């Protein structure tokens, strides 16, 4: 269970949000909404430990995340708003590198199967610089097929995806929740899964 209590964050001298509290239980998901610049990305970065909070506390299973940060990071997948791929590496190499850096190296056959599922068959060896924005996003999303992390924190995961990819991601999200996983996401688009909680910044 992920719990945030009285979180406050600023950008420079501007307060983005304060006294923000919520929890996400197994099988539940949270949709963070708000206007551009409201602090959605900052909140997600704060949840995963990439940005400090001005005040408040984040707990995982009742224990402050700051007390077991490395273990907490092994239990989550974070997908930021930018396609963080190395242009000179192929889709396959980028995916393998990302999993290796997260301490979960995978077999080439597993990576190829994940890329195939994400609609990238025939582009596995293509350098990332030649991929469209949507294809780059699909490479990043392939991590969701390969890591069994209980918490997914996804910043605008539907960006640049076509209709088929949006539907596929919706299926992946629903399957993750049915397994008892948890999701925190931002999206300016309609999210194709039901029964989520909403936090508006």
C-alpha angles and dihedrals in degrees: 000000000000117000130182119190126194094333118185127183135177138192108215106314094336118100109224098186140337142192090023116165132173143137135215119205129197109291092020134109137198126214112205111204137176144117122296109286094021092120104261095136091042090054093051092046089050092051092055095042100253095114127035122239120230089220142349135055140263119210134188114202088345096305120111109253091225088067095058105019097150093051091047092053090054089057098055143060117211121195113188127204096260125070099245099197128138106243095214094053125079125244089258094049093046092052094047091047093050092052093044091052088052090055095252109103114189137203118260090241091057092050092048091050091051093049090048091053089051091055098256100120109144092023098073094106097036114114110249092241088072095052124099120241090259093050091050089052090052090054090054093046090053086077087072089065095051107042123063096209114154095216124058117188108188126181110203093331093173094059114126093001122134122227095271093051092047090054092047092050089050089055091049091050093049092048091050092052092047088056089056096263125145131226134196114183146160122216137163087199130073110276112229095220129081140228100035127151118239130219116187119200 
